[in-house]
Amino acid sequence: VQLQAFGGGLVQPGGSLRLSCAASGSFFSINRMGWYRQAPGKQRELVATISSDGTTDYADSVKGRFTISGDNAKNTVYLQMNSLKPEDTAVYYCSARVLITTALYVYWGQGTQVTVSS
């Protein structure tokens, strides 16, 4: 299973970015996809997740500013990030929990840099 993320970059405070992540490979179904981030010197933290039934979960720090959505037909997850703040600067990682035969496995993408700076 491969996850490929796109959409990172440099943006000014208050700006917007949209990340996307597509899953490919051999699996029966995707149980959940999500975004995590890791800032320099900090641990990786959850940003947002979306389950196959559409249930979403967000970190308190991004509620009201970020929106996660998914396209099941394309095995793709999106993260719309609005009102970005300098503290949102981090490497953003896509994650997918997939069902292969009868077991769930978690996979990670390569990460995409998001920098919020004037």
C-alpha positions in Angstrom: 0.0 0.0 0.0 1.4 3.4 -1.0 0.2 6.8 0.1 1.2 9.9 -1.9 0.6 13.3 -0.5 0.4 16.6 -2.3 -0.3 20.2 -1.6 2.2 21.5 0.9 4.0 24.8 0.6 4.6 28.2 1.9 1.7 30.4 2.8 1.2 33.7 4.8 -0.6 33.7 8.1 -4.3 33.8 7.5 -3.9 32.0 4.2 -5.2 28.6 3.0 -3.8 25.4 1.6 -5.3 22.1 0.5 -3.6 18.8 1.1 -4.5 15.6 -0.7 -3.4 12.1 -0.2 -4.2 9.1 -2.5 -3.9 5.5 -1.4 -3.0 2.8 -3.9 -2.0 -0.9 -3.8 -3.6 -4.1 -2.9 -6.2 -3.9 -0.1 -9.8 -4.8 0.5 -11.0 -1.5 1.9 -9.9 1.6 3.8 -11.1 1.8 7.3 -9.9 5.2 8.1 -7.6 7.9 6.7 -6.1 10.9 8.4 -3.5 13.6 8.7 -0.9 14.0 11.4 1.8 16.6 11.7 5.2 16.9 13.3 6.9 20.3 14.1 10.6 20.5 14.7 11.4 19.3 18.2 7.9 18.0 18.8 6.1 14.7 18.7 3.9 13.8 15.9 0.3 14.7 16.6 -3.1 14.0 15.2 -4.6 16.7 13.0 -7.8 15.1 11.7 -9.2 11.7 10.7 -12.1 10.5 8.7 -13.6 7.0 8.9 -15.2 5.0 6.1 -18.6 5.9 7.4 -17.8 9.6 7.2 -17.1 10.2 10.9 -14.5 12.9 11.5 -12.3 13.8 14.4 -10.2 16.9 14.8 -7.5 18.2 17.1 -8.8 21.0 19.2 -6.2 23.3 17.8 -7.6 23.1 14.2 -11.3 22.8 14.9 -13.2 25.4 12.9 -10.2 26.1 10.6 -9.4 22.7 9.0 -11.8 20.4 7.2 -11.1 16.8 6.3 -13.0 15.1 3.5 -12.7 11.9 1.5 -13.5 10.4 -1.9 -14.0 6.7 -1.4 -14.1 6.0 -5.1 -10.6 7.5 -5.5 -9.2 6.3 -2.1 -8.3 9.9 -1.5 -8.4 12.1 1.5 -8.2 15.9 1.5 -7.4 18.5 4.2 -8.6 22.0 3.6 -6.7 24.3 5.9 -7.9 27.9 6.3 -6.9 30.7 8.6 -3.4 29.2 8.9 -1.2 30.2 11.8 2.6 30.1 12.2 2.1 27.3 14.7 0.6 25.2 12.0 4.0 24.9 10.5 5.0 21.3 10.4 5.5 18.3 8.2 2.1 16.8 7.5 1.8 13.1 7.2 -1.0 11.1 5.6 -2.1 7.9 7.2 -4.4 5.1 6.2 -5.8 2.1 8.1 -6.6 -0.5 5.6 -8.2 -4.0 5.7 -6.1 -6.7 4.0 -7.8 -10.1 4.2 -8.9 -10.1 7.8 -6.5 -7.8 9.5 -6.1 -4.0 9.7 -2.8 -2.4 8.9 -1.6 1.2 9.2 0.4 2.9 6.5 2.1 6.3 6.3 2.9 8.7 3.5 6.2 10.5 3.0 5.1 13.8 4.5 4.6 17.2 3.0 6.0 20.4 4.4 3.6 23.2 5.4 5.2 26.5 6.3 3.1 29.4 7.5 5.2 32.6 7.6 5.2 36.2 6.5 
